[in-house]
């Protein structure tokens, strides 16, 4: 899978390739699913796990903000796959936090992580997954060097901007029918710079009730 993404130019970073080889996607997808196919997959509760090329893209965009010792937040952490990747990158001195509003997905993501190379980080406490409304971030471990949002917001939530550290970067899909993957940089003076990276199609960032109703 990683070689395929490298061949097609999706992965240029050796670090990202290494992390995606370390965290085995097969441990995070539903049983019987073709784990390494480059497509998103339903994981129940009207949620999905992103395609590998999107995970690779987000990891590369955030790579400089996922250095050892840094703090990372994964909003809508779903299966826990990307949260585990973040934890490997920031290491035991860093902090990787996943927030997911479907408690059943939180429970299954913790089981997935326990089978993965990130298990020791979960045990030691530098990696954790919480049930909550990710639109509010997770203030206890803020500010964050890196924030990833795995569902499309109609606009960028203010709470997430507030929890981004100066010098930090957030990657978030924004839009309703038509969505762009936005790269949000908080400058050292606290001002915000935003650019569009690519067009994307994510499930909506919404309330738990709306998601369970099918939006």
Long-range contacts (C-beta under 8 A, 24 or more apart in sequence): 1-25, 1-36, 1-38, 1-52, 4-38, 5-38, 5-52, 5-53, 5-56, 8-53, 10-53, 10-56, 10-57, 11-56, 11-60, 12-60, 13-59, 13-60, 13-63, 15-63, 15-89, 16-56, 16-59, 16-60, 16-63, 19-59, 19-85, 19-88, 19-89, 20-52, 20-55, 20-56, 20-59, 20-85, 22-88, 22-117, 23-81, 23-84, 23-85, 23-88, 23-116, 23-117, 23-118, 24-116, 24-117, 25-52, 25-81, 27-112, 27-115, 27-116, 28-79, 28-80, 28-81, 28-84, 28-109, 28-112, 28-116, 29-79, 43-78, 43-79, 43-105, 44-104, 44-105, 45-102, 45-104, 45-105, 45-211, 45-212, 46-203, 46-211, 46-212, 46-214, 46-215, 47-76, 47-78, 47-102, 47-105, 47-203, 47-211, 48-78, 48-203, 49-78, 49-79, 49-81, 50-82, 50-150, 50-202, 54-200, 55-81, 55-82, 55-85, 57-181, 57-197, 57-198, 58-82, 58-148, 58-171, 58-181, 59-85, 59-89, 61-169, 61-171, 61-183, 61-197, 62-86, 62-146, 62-148, 62-169, 62-171, 63-89, 64-169, 65-145, 65-146, 65-168, 65-169, 66-90, 66-145, 66-146, 67-145, 68-93, 68-94, 69-93, 69-94, 70-94, 70-95, 70-145, 70-146, 71-95, 71-96, 71-97, 71-141, 71-142, 71-143, 71-144, 71-145, 71-146, 71-165, 72-96, 72-97, 72-144, 72-145, 72-146, 72-147, 72-148, 73-97, 73-99, 73-137, 73-138, 73-141, 73-142, 73-144, 73-146, 73-147, 73-148, 73-160, 73-163, 74-98, 74-99, 74-148, 74-150, 75-99, 75-134, 75-135, 75-137, 75-147, 75-148, 75-149, 75-150, 75-151, 75-160, 75-205, 76-100, 76-101, 76-134, 76-149, 76-150, 76-151, 76-205, 77-105, 77-106, 77-109, 77-129, 77-134, 77-150, 78-105, 78-109, 78-150, 79-105, 79-108, 79-109, 79-112, 80-109, 80-110, 80-112, 80-113, 80-129, 81-112, 82-148, 82-150, 83-109, 83-113, 83-127, 83-129, 84-112, 84-113, 84-116, 84-117, 84-118, 84-127, 85-118, 86-127, 86-146, 86-148, 87-118, 87-121, 87-122, 87-126, 87-127, 88-117, 88-118, 88-121, 90-126, 91-121, 91-126, 92-120, 92-121, 92-124, 92-126, 93-126, 94-126, 95-126, 95-141, 96-121, 96-126, 96-127, 96-128, 97-128, 97-129, 97-130, 97-138, 97-141, 97-144, 98-128, 98-129, 98-130, 99-129, 99-130, 99-131, 99-132, 99-133, 99-134, 99-137, 99-138, 100-129, 100-130, 100-131, 100-132, 100-134, 101-131, 101-132, 101-133, 101-134, 101-207, 101-208, 101-211, 102-131, 102-208, 102-211, 102-212, 103-131, 106-130, 106-131, 133-207, 133-208, 134-205, 135-159, 135-160, 135-205, 137-162, 137-163, 138-163, 139-163, 143-168, 144-168, 145-169, 146-170, 147-171, 147-172, 148-172, 149-173, 149-205, 150-202, 151-202, 151-203, 151-204, 151-205, 151-206, 152-176, 152-179, 152-200, 152-202, 152-203, 152-204, 152-205, 153-204, 153-205, 156-182, 156-184, 156-194, 157-205, 161-186, 161-192, 166-190, 171-197, 173-200, 173-202, 176-204
